[in-house]
Amino acid sequence: MRAARALLGIDQKTLAAMAGVSLPTIQRMEASGGRVRGVVESLTKVVEALDRAGVALIGEHARSDDGGRGVRLKEPGPPRRPG
């Protein structure tokens, strides 16, 4: 989730608003070691929000030319301004 937020240039509060979940929910999810833990409905909301924002989540066994799981932008977006 941190990597996805970094690609989008957003903070935890913004992701929480995009997904319709609380900031503590995002904080707990990101504090999970390894696999993200949380209520399935909340996880689904976050994944859908990231998808709408243009982030592709790459599963552990999904096809990826560069190897294992991770995140990437679906399409190159406009350059981000330093903030």
N, C-alpha and C positions, 0 to 999 in steps of 0.2 A: 504494500500500500504506500509505503514511503517513496518507493521508486516511481510509482504512478503519479503521486502528488508532485514529485520533483519534475517529471516530464511536463506536467501541466503548469508548474510554477504556482501552486496553491498551497495554503496551509491546512491544518487539520480542521479548523473552524469552517473554512470554505467547503471542504469535502463533506463535512457533516451537513451543511446547509444544502448542498447539491443532492445528497442522498436522502435527506429528510430524516436523519438520525441525530442523536445528541453528540456533542463534542466528547463527553466521557466515553461514549460507545466507540468512537474512532480511536481514542487514546487507548482503550483496553484492547481493541483489535490489534493496533500497532505494537502493543507491549507483549503480545503473544509470541512465544519463542517458536520458530519453525512455521508450522501451519497457523493461519489466522483462525482464532477461535471467536465464537459469538453466536448469537441467535440467528438461525438460518434466514429468517425474514430480514434482519438487519444486514447480514452479509449480502443477500440478494440485492437489496437496495443500493449498497455501496458498489457492487459489481456493475449494476445497471447504470448508475451515475457515471462511473468511469467509462463505460462503453459509450454513453451518450456524449461524453467529452472527447471521445476519439482515442481512448487508450485500449489497446489489445492486450488481454491477459493471456500469457502463454503457459499452458498447463505442463506438468512434468513430462508427460509422454506425448505432448502435441508436437506436430511437425514444426521445427524451427531450424533454419539453416545454420544457426550459430550455436545450437546445443540445447541445454536444459530450459527449465522454466524461467519466466521473467515477465517483463512488460515492454511494450513499445508503442509508439504512436501509430495509428492506422494509416494516416497520411501526414506528410510533413505539414506543419502548421505555419502560420506567420511567425517571423522571428520574435522572440520575447524581448521586451525591454528590461534592462537591469533594474532591479527594484530595491 
